[in-house]
Amino acid sequence: MAANYKVLSIDEMVKPGEVTGIERFYRHRIKTKGGVILTVDISEKDFTAEKAAPILEARAVEADKILKL
């Protein structure tokens, strides 16, 4: 099954954590099949191909549904 999005870029981001010193997350810019460009932040623990793909897919599908309203 083809993805409903294309990853345009990934940036590693760092912010001060509430409990720990530093928290890392990954900011993905994606373009949906409908042409919507989104920014999706994914936590460091979810930054694997297997975990990130369904997150990005869900956001892309939802954005394209909203675009059709």
PDB file of N, CA, C, O and CB in Angstrom:
ATOM      1  N   MET A   1       0.840  -1.179   0.000  1.00  0.00           N
ATOM      2  CA  MET A   1       0.000   0.000   0.000  1.00  0.00           C
ATOM      3  C   MET A   1       0.889   1.247   0.000  1.00  0.00           C
ATOM      4  O   MET A   1       1.823   1.358   0.794  1.00  0.00           O
ATOM      5  CB  MET A   1      -0.958  -0.005   1.221  1.00  0.00           C
ATOM      6  N   ALA A   2       0.589   2.157  -0.879  1.00  0.00           N
ATOM      7  CA  ALA A   2       1.383   3.379  -0.983  1.00  0.00           C
ATOM      8  C   ALA A   2       1.000   4.347   0.133  1.00  0.00           C
ATOM      9  O   ALA A   2      -0.164   4.431   0.526  1.00  0.00           O
ATOM     10  CB  ALA A   2       1.188   4.044  -2.365  1.00  0.00           C
ATOM     11  N   ALA A   3       1.971   5.057   0.623  1.00  0.00           N
ATOM     12  CA  ALA A   3       1.729   6.043   1.682  1.00  0.00           C
ATOM     13  C   ALA A   3       0.922   7.211   1.118  1.00  0.00           C
ATOM     14  O   ALA A   3       1.028   7.530  -0.066  1.00  0.00           O
ATOM     15  CB  ALA A   3       3.071   6.549   2.289  1.00  0.00           C
ATOM     16  N   ASN A   4       0.128   7.837   1.956  1.00  0.00           N
ATOM     17  CA  ASN A   4      -0.665   9.001   1.570  1.00  0.00           C
ATOM     18  C   ASN A   4       0.084  10.301   1.817  1.00  0.00           C
ATOM     19  O   ASN A   4      -0.520  11.371   1.901  1.00  0.00           O
ATOM     20  CB  ASN A   4      -1.982   9.014   2.326  1.00  0.00           C
ATOM     21  N   TYR A   5       1.403  10.202   1.933  1.00  0.00           N
ATOM     22  CA  TYR A   5       2.229  11.371   2.211  1.00  0.00           C
ATOM     23  C   TYR A   5       3.645  11.128   1.721  1.00  0.00           C
ATOM     24  O   TYR A   5       4.047   9.997   1.446  1.00  0.00           O
ATOM     25  CB  TYR A   5       2.226  11.701   3.714  1.00  0.00           C
ATOM     26  N   LYS A   6       4.394  12.225   1.619  1.00  0.00           N
ATOM     27  CA  LYS A   6       5.821  12.160   1.307  1.00  0.00           C
ATOM     28  C   LYS A   6       6.540  12.991   2.352  1.00  0.00           C
ATOM     29  O   LYS A   6       6.135  14.121   2.625  1.00  0.00           O
ATOM     30  CB  LYS A   6       6.132  12.673  -0.152  1.00  0.00           C
ATOM     31  N   VAL A   7       7.590  12.459   2.937  1.00  0.00           N
ATOM     32  CA  VAL A   7       8.374  13.201   3.921  1.00  0.00           C
ATOM     33  C   VAL A   7       9.276  14.181   3.170  1.00  0.00           C
ATOM     34  O   VAL A   7      10.063  13.786   2.310  1.00  0.00           O
ATOM     35  CB  VAL A   7       9.220  12.232   4.829  1.00  0.00           C
ATOM     36  N   LEU A   8       9.147  15.466   3.509  1.00  0.00           N
ATOM     37  CA  LEU A   8       9.953  16.500   2.878  1.00  0.00           C
ATOM     38  C   LEU A   8      11.242  16.762   3.646  1.00  0.00           C
ATOM     39  O   LEU A   8      12.297  16.981   3.051  1.00  0.00           O
ATOM     40  CB  LEU A   8       9.156  17.781   2.757  1.00  0.00           C
ATOM     41  N   SER A   9      11.147  16.737   4.977  1.00  0.00           N
ATOM     42  CA  SER A   9      12.341  16.957   5.801  1.00  0.00           C
ATOM     43  C   SER A   9      12.097  16.451   7.209  1.00  0.00           C
ATOM     44  O   SER A   9      10.956  16.282   7.639  1.00  0.00           O
ATOM     45  CB  SER A   9      12.728  18.454   5.828  1.00  0.00           C
ATOM     46  N   ILE A  10      13.193  16.210   7.923  1.00  0.00           N
ATOM     47  CA  ILE A  10      13.152  15.814   9.328  1.00  0.00           C
ATOM     48  C   ILE A  10      14.216  16.636  10.050  1.00  0.00           C
ATOM     49  O   ILE A  10      15.377  16.661   9.642  1.00  0.00           O
ATOM     50  CB  ILE A  10      13.393  14.257   9.510  1.00  0.00           C
ATOM     51  N   ASP A  11      13.807  17.307  11.126  1.00  0.00           N
ATOM     52  CA  ASP A  11      14.736  18.082  11.940  1.00  0.00           C
ATOM     53  C   ASP A  11      14.723  17.547  13.361  1.00  0.00           C
ATOM     54  O   ASP A  11      13.660  17.307  13.933  1.00  0.00           O
ATOM     55  CB  ASP A  11      14.376  19.586  11.918  1.00  0.00           C
ATOM     56  N   GLU A  12      15.914  17.361  13.930  1.00  0.00           N
ATOM     57  CA  GLU A  12      16.004  16.985  15.333  1.00  0.00           C
ATOM     58  C   GLU A  12      15.885  18.257  16.159  1.00  0.00           C
ATOM     59  O   GLU A  12      16.601  19.228  15.919  1.00  0.00           O
ATOM     60  CB  GLU A  12      17.341  16.224  15.643  1.00  0.00           C
ATOM     61  N   MET A  13      14.981  18.251  17.132  1.00  0.00           N
ATOM     62  CA  MET A  13      14.731  19.415  17.964  1.00  0.00           C
ATOM     63  C   MET A  13      15.018  19.051  19.423  1.00  0.00           C
ATOM     64  O   MET A  13      14.877  17.896  19.825  1.00  0.00           O
ATOM     65  CB  MET A  13      13.267  19.920  17.789  1.00  0.00           C
ATOM     66  N   VAL A  14      15.418  20.044  20.201  1.00  0.00           N
ATOM     67  CA  VAL A  14      15.718  19.843  21.616  1.00  0.00           C
ATOM     68  C   VAL A  14      14.983  20.918  22.405  1.00  0.00           C
ATOM     69  O   VAL A  14      14.952  22.084  22.013  1.00  0.00           O
ATOM     70  CB  VAL A  14      17.264  19.891  21.892  1.00  0.00           C
ATOM     71  N   LYS A  15      14.385  20.499  23.535  1.00  0.00           N
ATOM     72  CA  LYS A  15      13.730  21.459  24.423  1.00  0.00           C
ATOM     73  C   LYS A  15      14.000  21.063  25.864  1.00  0.00           C
ATOM     74  O   LYS A  15      14.283  19.897  26.143  1.00  0.00           O
ATOM     75  CB  LYS A  15      12.200  21.529  24.148  1.00  0.00           C
ATOM     76  N   PRO A  16      13.917  22.012  26.778  1.00  0.00           N
ATOM     77  CA  PRO A  16      14.097  21.669  28.193  1.00  0.00           C
ATOM     78  C   PRO A  16      12.959  20.771  28.657  1.00  0.00           C
ATOM     79  O   PRO A  16      11.792  21.033  28.365  1.00  0.00           O
ATOM     80  CB  PRO A  16      14.168  22.948  29.067  1.00  0.00           C
ATOM     81  N   GLY A  17      13.300  19.727  29.371  1.00  0.00           N
ATOM     82  CA  GLY A  17      12.290  18.814  29.862  1.00  0.00           C
ATOM     83  C   GLY A  17      11.783  19.210  31.234  1.00  0.00           C
ATOM     84  O   GLY A  17      12.488  19.874  31.993  1.00  0.00           O
ATOM     85  N   GLU A  18      10.576  18.809  31.551  1.00  0.00           N
ATOM     86  CA  GLU A  18      10.012  19.106  32.868  1.00  0.00           C
ATOM     87  C   GLU A  18      10.664  18.246  33.947  1.00  0.00           C
ATOM     88  O   GLU A  18      10.903  18.711  35.062  1.00  0.00           O
ATOM     89  CB  GLU A  18       8.493  18.883  32.862  1.00  0.00           C
ATOM     90  N   VAL A  19      10.948  16.995  33.608  1.00  0.00           N
ATOM     91  CA  VAL A  19      11.536  16.070  34.580  1.00  0.00           C
ATOM     92  C   VAL A  19      13.024  15.882  34.307  1.00  0.00           C
ATOM     93  O   VAL A  19      13.849  15.961  35.217  1.00  0.00           O
ATOM     94  CB  VAL A  19      10.811  14.709  34.542  1.00  0.00           C
ATOM     95  N   THR A  20      13.352  15.635  33.060  1.00  0.00           N
ATOM     96  CA  THR A  20      14.750  15.425  32.681  1.00  0.00           C
ATOM     97  C   THR A  20      15.343  16.740  32.180  1.00  0.00           C
ATOM     98  O   THR A  20      14.625  17.719  31.978  1.00  0.00           O
ATOM     99  CB  THR A  20      14.872  14.316  31.592  1.00  0.00           C
ATOM    100  N   GLY A  21      16.643  16.751  31.984  1.00  0.00           N
ATOM    101  CA  GLY A  21      17.307  17.960  31.530  1.00  0.00           C
ATOM    102  C   GLY A  21      16.921  18.379  30.130  1.00  0.00           C
ATOM    103  O   GLY A  21      16.588  19.541  29.899  1.00  0.00           O
ATOM    104  N   ILE A  22      16.961  17.448  29.190  1.00  0.00           N
ATOM    105  CA  ILE A  22      16.709  17.764  27.781  1.00  0.00           C
ATOM    106  C   ILE A  22      15.800  16.690  27.191  1.00  0.00           C
ATOM    107  O   ILE A  22      15.959  15.500  27.466  1.00  0.00           O
ATOM    108  CB  ILE A  22      18.047  17.865  26.975  1.00  0.00           C
ATOM    109  N   GLU A  23      14.841  17.137  26.372  1.00  0.00           N
ATOM    110  CA  GLU A  23      13.989  16.209  25.629  1.00  0.00           C
ATOM    111  C   GLU A  23      14.245  16.420  24.141  1.00  0.00           C
ATOM    112  O   GLU A  23      14.311  17.554  23.665  1.00  0.00           O
ATOM    113  CB  GLU A  23      12.470  16.418  25.977  1.00  0.00           C
ATOM    114  N   ARG A  24      14.386  15.330  23.424  1.00  0.00           N
ATOM    115  CA  ARG A  24      14.573  15.398  21.975  1.00  0.00           C
ATOM    116  C   ARG A  24      13.291  14.944  21.298  1.00  0.00           C
ATOM    117  O   ARG A  24      12.607  14.034  21.766  1.00  0.00           O
ATOM    118  CB  ARG A  24      15.783  14.526  21.517  1.00  0.00           C
ATOM    119  N   PHE A  25      12.980  15.604  20.180  1.00  0.00           N
ATOM    120  CA  PHE A  25      11.875  15.155  19.345  1.00  0.00           C
ATOM    121  C   PHE A  25      12.240  15.465  17.908  1.00  0.00           C
ATOM    122  O   PHE A  25      13.190  16.201  17.639  1.00  0.00           O
ATOM    123  CB  PHE A  25      10.523  15.835  19.752  1.00  0.00           C
ATOM    124  N   TYR A  26      11.484  14.900  16.994  1.00  0.00           N
ATOM    125  CA  TYR A  26      11.808  15.008  15.578  1.00  0.00           C
ATOM    126  C   TYR A  26      10.636  15.638  14.850  1.00  0.00           C
ATOM    127  O   TYR A  26       9.521  15.117  14.876  1.00  0.00           O
ATOM    128  CB  TYR A  26      12.151  13.623  14.976  1.00  0.00           C
ATOM    129  N   ARG A  27      10.898  16.764  14.200  1.00  0.00           N
ATOM    130  CA  ARG A  27       9.876  17.522  13.480  1.00  0.00           C
ATOM    131  C   ARG A  27       9.919  17.098  12.008  1.00  0.00           C
ATOM    132  O   ARG A  27      10.906  17.324  11.308  1.00  0.00           O
ATOM    133  CB  ARG A  27      10.101  19.077  13.633  1.00  0.00           C
ATOM    134  N   HIS A  28       8.838  16.484  11.566  1.00  0.00           N
ATOM    135  CA  HIS A  28       8.704  16.019  10.184  1.00  0.00           C
ATOM    136  C   HIS A  28       7.845  17.004   9.401  1.00  0.00           C
ATOM    137  O   HIS A  28       6.780  17.404   9.871  1.00  0.00           O
ATOM    138  CB  HIS A  28       8.088  14.592  10.132  1.00  0.00           C
ATOM    139  N   ARG A  29       8.288  17.390   8.235  1.00  0.00           N
ATOM    140  CA  ARG A  29       7.445  18.144   7.300  1.00  0.00           C
ATOM    141  C   ARG A  29       7.021  17.145   6.244  1.00  0.00           C
ATOM    142  O   ARG A  29       7.858  16.519   5.593  1.00  0.00           O
ATOM    143  CB  ARG A  29       8.204  19.402   6.662  1.00  0.00           C
ATOM    144  N   ILE A  30       5.704  16.999   6.078  1.00  0.00           N
ATOM    145  CA  ILE A  30       5.192  16.051   5.098  1.00  0.00           C
ATOM    146  C   ILE A  30       4.256  16.756   4.126  1.00  0.00           C
ATOM    147  O   ILE A  30       3.682  17.800   4.435  1.00  0.00           O
ATOM    148  CB  ILE A  30       4.468  14.887   5.794  1.00  0.00           C
ATOM    149  N   LYS A  31       4.115  16.164   2.949  1.00  0.00           N
ATOM    150  CA  LYS A  31       3.163  16.655   1.956  1.00  0.00           C
ATOM    151  C   LYS A  31       2.201  15.515   1.663  1.00  0.00           C
ATOM    152  O   LYS A  31       2.620  14.413   1.308  1.00  0.00           O
ATOM    153  CB  LYS A  31       3.886  17.156   0.641  1.00  0.00           C
ATOM    154  N   THR A  32       0.911  15.785   1.812  1.00  0.00           N
ATOM    155  CA  THR A  32      -0.100  14.756   1.598  1.00  0.00           C
ATOM    156  C   THR A  32      -0.398  14.606   0.112  1.00  0.00           C
ATOM    157  O   THR A  32       0.021  15.428  -0.703  1.00  0.00           O
ATOM    158  CB  THR A  32      -1.385  15.091   2.371  1.00  0.00           C
ATOM    159  N   LYS A  33      -1.126  13.549  -0.229  1.00  0.00           N
ATOM    160  CA  LYS A  33      -1.530  13.360  -1.626  1.00  0.00           C
ATOM    161  C   LYS A  33      -2.374  14.520  -2.114  1.00  0.00           C
ATOM    162  O   LYS A  33      -2.353  14.850  -3.300  1.00  0.00           O
ATOM    163  CB  LYS A  33      -2.300  12.054  -1.789  1.00  0.00           C
ATOM    164  N   GLY A  34      -3.122  15.145  -1.206  1.00  0.00           N
ATOM    165  CA  GLY A  34      -3.962  16.289  -1.564  1.00  0.00           C
ATOM    166  C   GLY A  34      -3.197  17.595  -1.671  1.00  0.00           C
ATOM    167  O   GLY A  34      -3.764  18.613  -2.067  1.00  0.00           O
ATOM    168  N   GLY A  35      -1.912  17.580  -1.323  1.00  0.00           N
ATOM    169  CA  GLY A  35      -1.080  18.773  -1.440  1.00  0.00           C
ATOM    170  C   GLY A  35      -0.916  19.581  -0.168  1.00  0.00           C
ATOM    171  O   GLY A  35      -0.283  20.637  -0.179  1.00  0.00           O
ATOM    172  N   VAL A  36      -1.481  19.096   0.930  1.00  0.00           N
ATOM    173  CA  VAL A  36      -1.355  19.787   2.207  1.00  0.00           C
ATOM    174  C   VAL A  36       0.048  19.554   2.761  1.00  0.00           C
ATOM    175  O   VAL A  36       0.543  18.427   2.743  1.00  0.00           O
ATOM    176  CB  VAL A  36      -2.438  19.303   3.216  1.00  0.00           C
ATOM    177  N   ILE A  37       0.688  20.612   3.251  1.00  0.00           N
ATOM    178  CA  ILE A  37       1.993  20.480   3.889  1.00  0.00           C
ATOM    179  C   ILE A  37       1.789  20.629   5.391  1.00  0.00           C
ATOM    180  O   ILE A  37       1.251  21.634   5.854  1.00  0.00           O
ATOM    181  CB  ILE A  37       3.016  21.542   3.343  1.00  0.00           C
ATOM    182  N   LEU A  38       2.220  19.626   6.148  1.00  0.00           N
ATOM    183  CA  LEU A  38       2.031  19.576   7.590  1.00  0.00           C
ATOM    184  C   LEU A  38       3.359  19.451   8.305  1.00  0.00           C
ATOM    185  O   LEU A  38       4.342  18.967   7.745  1.00  0.00           O
ATOM    186  CB  LEU A  38       1.120  18.420   7.971  1.00  0.00           C
ATOM    187  N   THR A  39       3.372  19.895   9.552  1.00  0.00           N
ATOM    188  CA  THR A  39       4.485  19.650  10.448  1.00  0.00           C
ATOM    189  C   THR A  39       3.984  18.709  11.530  1.00  0.00           C
ATOM    190  O   THR A  39       2.984  18.988  12.192  1.00  0.00           O
ATOM    191  CB  THR A  39       5.051  20.983  11.054  1.00  0.00           C
ATOM    192  N   VAL A  40       4.680  17.595  11.707  1.00  0.00           N
ATOM    193  CA  VAL A  40       4.286  16.592  12.696  1.00  0.00           C
ATOM    194  C   VAL A  40       5.489  16.322  13.593  1.00  0.00           C
ATOM    195  O   VAL A  40       6.556  15.935  13.114  1.00  0.00           O
ATOM    196  CB  VAL A  40       3.781  15.268  12.008  1.00  0.00           C
ATOM    197  N   ASP A  41       5.310  16.532  14.907  1.00  0.00           N
ATOM    198  CA  ASP A  41       6.375  16.254  15.865  1.00  0.00           C
ATOM    199  C   ASP A  41       6.235  14.833  16.393  1.00  0.00           C
ATOM    200  O   ASP A  41       5.146  14.408  16.779  1.00  0.00           O
ATOM    201  CB  ASP A  41       6.347  17.270  17.028  1.00  0.00           C
ATOM    202  N   ILE A  42       7.341  14.108  16.407  1.00  0.00           N
ATOM    203  CA  ILE A  42       7.366  12.723  16.889  1.00  0.00           C
ATOM    204  C   ILE A  42       8.428  12.626  17.980  1.00  0.00           C
ATOM    205  O   ILE A  42       9.554  13.096  17.816  1.00  0.00           O
ATOM    206  CB  ILE A  42       7.661  11.707  15.717  1.00  0.00           C
ATOM    207  N   SER A  43       8.049  12.011  19.092  1.00  0.00           N
ATOM    208  CA  SER A  43       8.967  11.893  20.225  1.00  0.00           C
ATOM    209  C   SER A  43      10.158  11.005  19.878  1.00  0.00           C
ATOM    210  O   SER A  43      10.122  10.231  18.922  1.00  0.00           O
ATOM    211  CB  SER A  43       8.234  11.335  21.450  1.00  0.00           C
ATOM    212  N   GLU A  44      11.201  11.136  20.673  1.00  0.00           N
ATOM    213  CA  GLU A  44      12.407  10.337  20.443  1.00  0.00           C
ATOM    214  C   GLU A  44      12.108   8.846  20.547  1.00  0.00           C
ATOM    215  O   GLU A  44      12.658   8.053  19.783  1.00  0.00           O
ATOM    216  CB  GLU A  44      13.503  10.723  21.443  1.00  0.00           C
ATOM    217  N   LYS A  45      11.240   8.450  21.488  1.00  0.00           N
ATOM    218  CA  LYS A  45      10.932   7.021  21.659  1.00  0.00           C
ATOM    219  C   LYS A  45      10.149   6.458  20.474  1.00  0.00           C
ATOM    220  O   LYS A  45      10.197   5.254  20.222  1.00  0.00           O
ATOM    221  CB  LYS A  45      10.137   6.804  22.948  1.00  0.00           C
ATOM    222  N   ASP A  46       9.429   7.314  19.743  1.00  0.00           N
ATOM    223  CA  ASP A  46       8.658   6.866  18.582  1.00  0.00           C
ATOM    224  C   ASP A  46       9.383   7.094  17.265  1.00  0.00           C
ATOM    225  O   ASP A  46       8.803   6.888  16.199  1.00  0.00           O
ATOM    226  CB  ASP A  46       7.330   7.570  18.549  1.00  0.00           C
ATOM    227  N   PHE A  47      10.635   7.513  17.320  1.00  0.00           N
ATOM    228  CA  PHE A  47      11.380   7.816  16.104  1.00  0.00           C
ATOM    229  C   PHE A  47      12.015   6.547  15.521  1.00  0.00           C
ATOM    230  O   PHE A  47      13.236   6.390  15.497  1.00  0.00           O
ATOM    231  CB  PHE A  47      12.462   8.870  16.392  1.00  0.00           C
ATOM    232  N   THR A  48      11.146   5.656  15.057  1.00  0.00           N
ATOM    233  CA  THR A  48      11.546   4.479  14.288  1.00  0.00           C
ATOM    234  C   THR A  48      10.603   4.399  13.097  1.00  0.00           C
ATOM    235  O   THR A  48       9.498   4.939  13.144  1.00  0.00           O
ATOM    236  CB  THR A  48      11.502   3.152  15.161  1.00  0.00           C
ATOM    237  N   ALA A  49      11.020   3.742  12.049  1.00  0.00           N
ATOM    238  CA  ALA A  49      10.174   3.634  10.860  1.00  0.00           C
ATOM    239  C   ALA A  49       8.838   2.967  11.187  1.00  0.00           C
ATOM    240  O   ALA A  49       7.793   3.379  10.683  1.00  0.00           O
ATOM    241  CB  ALA A  49      10.898   2.845   9.764  1.00  0.00           C
ATOM    242  N   GLU A  50       8.878   1.942  12.027  1.00  0.00           N
ATOM    243  CA  GLU A  50       7.664   1.191  12.351  1.00  0.00           C
ATOM    244  C   GLU A  50       6.679   2.017  13.173  1.00  0.00           C
ATOM    245  O   GLU A  50       5.468   1.880  12.997  1.00  0.00           O
ATOM    246  CB  GLU A  50       8.022  -0.078  13.106  1.00  0.00           C
ATOM    247  N   LYS A  51       7.174   2.870  14.063  1.00  0.00           N
ATOM    248  CA  LYS A  51       6.291   3.666  14.922  1.00  0.00           C
ATOM    249  C   LYS A  51       5.877   4.990  14.274  1.00  0.00           C
ATOM    250  O   LYS A  51       4.750   5.445  14.468  1.00  0.00           O
ATOM    251  CB  LYS A  51       6.976   3.943  16.249  1.00  0.00           C
ATOM    252  N   ALA A  52       6.770   5.604  13.514  1.00  0.00           N
ATOM    253  CA  ALA A  52       6.479   6.907  12.922  1.00  0.00           C
ATOM    254  C   ALA A  52       5.507   6.813  11.746  1.00  0.00           C
ATOM    255  O   ALA A  52       4.665   7.694  11.571  1.00  0.00           O
ATOM    256  CB  ALA A  52       7.765   7.563  12.466  1.00  0.00           C
ATOM    257  N   ALA A  53       5.613   5.764  10.948  1.00  0.00           N
ATOM    258  CA  ALA A  53       4.780   5.644   9.745  1.00  0.00           C
ATOM    259  C   ALA A  53       3.278   5.741  10.037  1.00  0.00           C
ATOM    260  O   ALA A  53       2.591   6.501   9.353  1.00  0.00           O
ATOM    261  CB  ALA A  53       5.070   4.330   9.056  1.00  0.00           C
ATOM    262  N   PRO A  54       2.737   5.011  11.016  1.00  0.00           N
ATOM    263  CA  PRO A  54       1.296   5.142  11.258  1.00  0.00           C
ATOM    264  C   PRO A  54       0.887   6.520  11.790  1.00  0.00           C
ATOM    265  O   PRO A  54      -0.226   6.977  11.530  1.00  0.00           O
ATOM    266  CB  PRO A  54       0.853   4.081  12.234  1.00  0.00           C
ATOM    267  N   ILE A  55       1.768   7.174  12.523  1.00  0.00           N
ATOM    268  CA  ILE A  55       1.475   8.521  13.024  1.00  0.00           C
ATOM    269  C   ILE A  55       1.375   9.489  11.849  1.00  0.00           C
ATOM    270  O   ILE A  55       0.423  10.263  11.749  1.00  0.00           O
ATOM    271  CB  ILE A  55       2.569   8.993  14.030  1.00  0.00           C
ATOM    272  N   LEU A  56       2.365   9.436  10.963  1.00  0.00           N
ATOM    273  CA  LEU A  56       2.370  10.322   9.799  1.00  0.00           C
ATOM    274  C   LEU A  56       1.202  10.015   8.868  1.00  0.00           C
ATOM    275  O   LEU A  56       0.577  10.932   8.336  1.00  0.00           O
ATOM    276  CB  LEU A  56       3.692  10.196   9.039  1.00  0.00           C
ATOM    277  N   GLU A  57       0.907   8.749   8.671  1.00  0.00           N
ATOM    278  CA  GLU A  57      -0.205   8.327   7.808  1.00  0.00           C
ATOM    279  C   GLU A  57      -1.527   8.878   8.331  1.00  0.00           C
ATOM    280  O   GLU A  57      -2.324   9.416   7.563  1.00  0.00           O
ATOM    281  CB  GLU A  57      -0.270   6.786   7.716  1.00  0.00           C
ATOM    282  N   ALA A  58      -1.759   8.746   9.622  1.00  0.00           N
ATOM    283  CA  ALA A  58      -3.016   9.217  10.214  1.00  0.00           C
ATOM    284  C   ALA A  58      -3.179  10.722  10.049  1.00  0.00           C
ATOM    285  O   ALA A  58      -4.263  11.200   9.715  1.00  0.00           O
ATOM    286  CB  ALA A  58      -3.078   8.847  11.697  1.00  0.00           C
ATOM    287  N   ARG A  59      -2.108  11.465  10.281  1.00  0.00           N
ATOM    288  CA  ARG A  59      -2.182  12.922  10.131  1.00  0.00           C
ATOM    289  C   ARG A  59      -2.433  13.320   8.676  1.00  0.00           C
ATOM    290  O   ARG A  59      -3.195  14.250   8.408  1.00  0.00           O
ATOM    291  CB  ARG A  59      -0.887  13.574  10.636  1.00  0.00           C
ATOM    292  N   ALA A  60      -1.796  12.619   7.738  1.00  0.00           N
ATOM    293  CA  ALA A  60      -1.979  12.926   6.319  1.00  0.00           C
ATOM    294  C   ALA A  60      -3.412  12.647   5.872  1.00  0.00           C
ATOM    295  O   ALA A  60      -4.014  13.463   5.174  1.00  0.00           O
ATOM    296  CB  ALA A  60      -0.998  12.115   5.468  1.00  0.00           C
ATOM    297  N   VAL A  61      -3.953  11.516   6.265  1.00  0.00           N
ATOM    298  CA  VAL A  61      -5.320  11.151   5.889  1.00  0.00           C
ATOM    299  C   VAL A  61      -6.308  12.164   6.465  1.00  0.00           C
ATOM    300  O   VAL A  61      -7.224  12.604   5.771  1.00  0.00           O
ATOM    301  CB  VAL A  61      -5.661   9.721   6.382  1.00  0.00           C
ATOM    302  N   GLU A  62      -6.121  12.533   7.730  1.00  0.00           N
ATOM    303  CA  GLU A  62      -7.034  13.487   8.376  1.00  0.00           C
ATOM    304  C   GLU A  62      -6.958  14.861   7.710  1.00  0.00           C
ATOM    305  O   GLU A  62      -7.985  15.511   7.516  1.00  0.00           O
ATOM    306  CB  GLU A  62      -6.707  13.612   9.876  1.00  0.00           C
ATOM    307  N   ALA A  63      -5.762  15.303   7.361  1.00  0.00           N
ATOM    308  CA  ALA A  63      -5.605  16.607   6.700  1.00  0.00           C
ATOM    309  C   ALA A  63      -6.300  16.617   5.349  1.00  0.00           C
ATOM    310  O   ALA A  63      -6.946  17.604   4.998  1.00  0.00           O
ATOM    311  CB  ALA A  63      -4.118  16.952   6.526  1.00  0.00           C
ATOM    312  N   ASP A  64      -6.181  15.540   4.586  1.00  0.00           N
ATOM    313  CA  ASP A  64      -6.838  15.477   3.280  1.00  0.00           C
ATOM    314  C   ASP A  64      -8.361  15.434   3.419  1.00  0.00           C
ATOM    315  O   ASP A  64      -9.074  15.975   2.573  1.00  0.00           O
ATOM    316  CB  ASP A  64      -6.350  14.251   2.503  1.00  0.00           C
ATOM    317  N   LYS A  65      -8.865  14.792   4.483  1.00  0.00           N
ATOM    318  CA  LYS A  65     -10.324  14.792   4.727  1.00  0.00           C
ATOM    319  C   LYS A  65     -10.804  16.216   5.027  1.00  0.00           C
ATOM    320  O   LYS A  65     -11.846  16.642   4.529  1.00  0.00           O
ATOM    321  CB  LYS A  65     -10.691  13.837   5.915  1.00  0.00           C
ATOM    322  N   ILE A  66     -10.043  16.943   5.836  1.00  0.00           N
ATOM    323  CA  ILE A  66     -10.413  18.311   6.180  1.00  0.00           C
ATOM    324  C   ILE A  66     -10.338  19.191   4.941  1.00  0.00           C
ATOM    325  O   ILE A  66     -11.176  20.076   4.763  1.00  0.00           O
ATOM    326  CB  ILE A  66      -9.499  18.866   7.296  1.00  0.00           C
ATOM    327  N   LEU A  67      -9.364  18.969   4.093  1.00  0.00           N
ATOM    328  CA  LEU A  67      -9.214  19.752   2.864  1.00  0.00           C
ATOM    329  C   LEU A  67     -10.454  19.613   1.968  1.00  0.00           C
ATOM    330  O   LEU A  67     -10.825  20.554   1.267  1.00  0.00           O
ATOM    331  CB  LEU A  67      -7.950  19.306   2.096  1.00  0.00           C
ATOM    332  N   LYS A  68     -11.083  18.449   1.996  1.00  0.00           N
ATOM    333  CA  LYS A  68     -12.250  18.195   1.149  1.00  0.00           C
ATOM    334  C   LYS A  68     -13.550  18.808   1.677  1.00  0.00           C
ATOM    335  O   LYS A  68     -14.569  18.769   0.987  1.00  0.00           O
ATOM    336  CB  LYS A  68     -12.435  16.718   0.992  1.00  0.00           C
ATOM    337  N   LEU A  69     -13.531  19.370   2.882  1.00  0.00           N
ATOM    338  CA  LEU A  69     -14.761  19.951   3.455  1.00  0.00           C
ATOM    339  C   LEU A  69     -15.242  21.140   2.656  1.00  0.00           C
ATOM    340  O   LEU A  69     -16.259  21.743   2.998  1.00  0.00           O
ATOM    341  CB  LEU A  69     -14.532  20.373   4.901  1.00  0.00           C
TER     342      LEU A  69
END
